[in-house]
Amino acid sequence: MEDYLKKREELEREIIAAKYNKITFSPIEEEANKLYRQVLIKERATKEDSFFQGYTLKQREQFEKESFIFKSILKLPKGAVLHIHIDSCMDIDWFMEELAYHENTYFNQETSTFKYFQSAEKAQIRFKNLGLEKEKSSNKTQFDAEIRKCLFIQEEERLDSKENIWNIFEKKITSVASITYFKGHFPRFLKRCLENFIKDGVIHIEARADLGLIFNEDGSFLSINEEMEMISNVLKEVQADNPYFTLQLIIQGLKMWDLNQIEQFMRDALTAKKNYPDLICGFDMVQEEDAFKNILEIVPALIKMKEMQAEIGVELPFVLHGGESLHTLTNTNLLDILILGTKRIGHGINLAQHSYLLEKIKNEEICLEICPVSNQILKYIDDIRLHPIKTFINYGVKVSINSDDPGLFGYNGVSMDFFFVSIGTQLDYKDLKLCVYNSIQYSFLSVQQKRIAWQELEKKFQIWCKWFIESFPCS
Ligand SMILES: O=c1[nH]cnc2c1ncn2[C@@H]1O[C@H](CO)[C@@H](O)[C@H]1O
């Protein structure tokens, strides 16, 4: 038996060495991890199936109040967020306070959509000034509640089909964005969004961002340079209070465009990168994978990136979405984005099926940007307990945890994703720390920035562990 146990220990050591690679754990972290696992098992056992299949608002209220794991995750250092779409990070409370009843906010009751208009005369048919409508209403609380519902995906909407959920989702994004992209609102909206992530323990963000959508009073668009200037200024303001915080943009185009449009957009993105080298770090193509063209169909445009880069004299790496799909026979986007040289993979959940790629992705250290709540709400995973993230982590594939479109899912920051995936797939403290490490390691920060960020994070993790052990519920 002694011999057997020795062999077992050796195998365990081998697994651990391969999994954690360069990160180490102090005795206090070992202790915190042990306790974290205990409380995770305990809390997990109290959850009904429905919780794992997409928590309800009622369940959410309960775990936000009672869960020690949730409370702990709120305090956990999160490192970098590598996958969010800026326009999908609306803080709903803030919108209700600041923008919903702004004099330029109009609402179409039939379609439940918002839109900015310069004046009542300019408003499209069926769009009514929302502030005035509220004044007329007899029950203002009820009125607010109905408006809030239009901002994020509701429980009853989540029961809709896989096909329809994306339509609901896109409709809400467009509706909210048509308000936030007004130049008078955008800087305030962005500032709030970044501050929410900072409050949630995030020190660096690489956010998907559109080009050319911020508009003037009359509906005309700002130039790309004006947009970038605006974003840089917001960042400076945020950094005045949080000097360690950094933000970079991954410029996103749309798959529905034709090849010429995509090429023109790539040019615009490269020019923006040339003018704002520190602000822009990558290029992506977005929208629902299964509803629009396969990557292969837009490859004729994307392969021109290299020659365009040489021509414009700047580099802009691909950071592409791929594998966010249930169609494992027809969706082979993962192959294409790897050939195109993507630096990371947006989602990549169907790698669990295209598993022949795992070895390559692991060896080439192509980090997966996993978005657990998004995968659940957009119906790629029926039950979070079956999310392949743990398979990826234990195989040695690099993974980070992200929130994709938190505004549309009804929360701010990224804690909800850490919580839901930890309790769902049994990620312990060490797993979470590994994901945080990856978020820094596979970001576009410089080697020097990464070193400093990690040193700071290491300190914060020790403090967190100490707090966790001291606050651990003994009963
Ligand atoms: O999970 C995702 N996969 C692909 N595209 C997405 C996802 N989330 C958002 N978008 C895309 O980004 C736009 C907002 O910036 C959305 O309109 C949607 O097309």
Boltz pocket constraint, residues with backbone or C-beta under 6 A from the ligand:
constraints:
  - pocket:
      binder: B
      contacts: [[A, 85], [A, 86], [A, 87], [A, 88], [A, 170], [A, 173], [A, 208], [A, 286], [A, 287], [A, 288], [A, 289], [A, 321], [A, 324], [A, 374], [A, 404], [A, 405]]
      max_distance: 6.0
